[in-house]
Amino acid sequence: MIVAGFHAVTEAVRAQPKKIEWVLFDEARRDRRSGELKRVCREARVAIRYGRGESLNRLARNHQGVVARLAEVAFADAPAIFSGERGSRFIFVLDDIQDPQNLGAILRVAEAAGAAVAVHERGSAPLSETVARVSAGALARVPIFRAGNLRRFLDEAKQKGFFAVGLDERGEDLYGLDLTGDLVLVLGSEGRGLRRLVAEGCDVIARLPMAGKIASLNVSAAAAAAAFEAVRQRGAH
């Protein structure tokens, strides 16, 4: 996998240096920011390469003069996703999020909110360079589990004590729910929303209250609003 841009590459080097095959720098760029990242690479014993701008352009867009190649994405297993102190565990379940920019933005929200992420094995956007860039380094830090069947995953989560909340504009007011315990927040795809079986696997369907005339938010914006309502409640609790 290719990761591009200074922030994303720096976070990847710091979080999982053993997964990085090399970091490729634009040979024409010799500024402070490049020098600092090279120092981080040397300290982490990550191989450094140099190339022309054209070479980096073939690997990634908006690379800022630096590209890294990761050997593979280390997906978490189910025990790792369900681990943590009981009463404070938090998981995002993504039901076929197709847009890599949305996926990257949601990973960034999950990292900030202290949540792990479960994605649909077949229906999710791949963990691409765009996802890594938009996540601003969160891709390297958030535990991500690939679930073959999201309904079964939700059933298992509920057996382990999680409260599953699906987001949909036809649900009840999210702000009226108690989100302080072990929580699964389920987000539907950009077009159709939650699939029927996934929605039926939730304990409750909830909506974000809207003061304007637009009925719903972009899925990554909805993820942020819902996640930080949970963060707020947990802090107050």
QUIKA-V251031 format. One record per backbone hydrogen bond with DSSP energy under -1.0 kcal/mol. CO is the residue of the C=O (numbers start at 0). NH is the residue of the N-H. Records with the same first field share a line. If there is no record, write none. Layout:
BEGIN
CO = NH ; NH
END
This chain:
BEGIN
0 = 69
2 = 67
4 = 8
5 = 9
6 = 10
7 = 11
8 = 12
9 = 13
10 = 14
11 = 15
15 = 18
16 = 19
18 = 70
21 = 68
22 = 48
23 = 66
24 = 50
25 = 28
30 = 34
31 = 35
32 = 36
33 = 37
34 = 38
35 = 39
36 = 40
37 = 41
38 = 42
39 = 43
40 = 45
41 = 44
46 = 22
48 = 24
50 = 26
51 = 55
52 = 56
53 = 57
55 = 59
62 = 4 ; 65
64 = 25
65 = 4
66 = 23
67 = 2
68 = 20
72 = 74
76 = 80
77 = 81
84 = 87
88 = 182
89 = 115
90 = 184
91 = 117
92 = 186
93 = 95
96 = 124
98 = 102
99 = 103
100 = 104
101 = 105
102 = 106
103 = 107
104 = 108
105 = 109
106 = 110
107 = 111
108 = 112
109 = 114
115 = 91
116 = 144
117 = 93
118 = 146
119 = 123
125 = 127
127 = 131
128 = 132
129 = 133
130 = 134
131 = 136
132 = 135
134 = 137
136 = 139
137 = 140 ; 141
142 = 116
143 = 75
144 = 118
146 = 120
148 = 152
149 = 153
150 = 154
151 = 155
152 = 156
153 = 157
154 = 158
155 = 159
156 = 161
157 = 160
162 = 183
163 = 202 ; 203
164 = 185
165 = 205
167 = 170
171 = 206
172 = 175
173 = 176
181 = 162
182 = 90
183 = 164
184 = 92
185 = 166
186 = 94
188 = 192
192 = 188
194 = 198
195 = 199
198 = 201
203 = 165
204 = 171
205 = 167
206 = 173
217 = 221
218 = 222
219 = 223
220 = 224
221 = 225
222 = 226
223 = 227
225 = 229
226 = 230
227 = 231
228 = 232
229 = 233
230 = 234
231 = 235
232 = 236
END
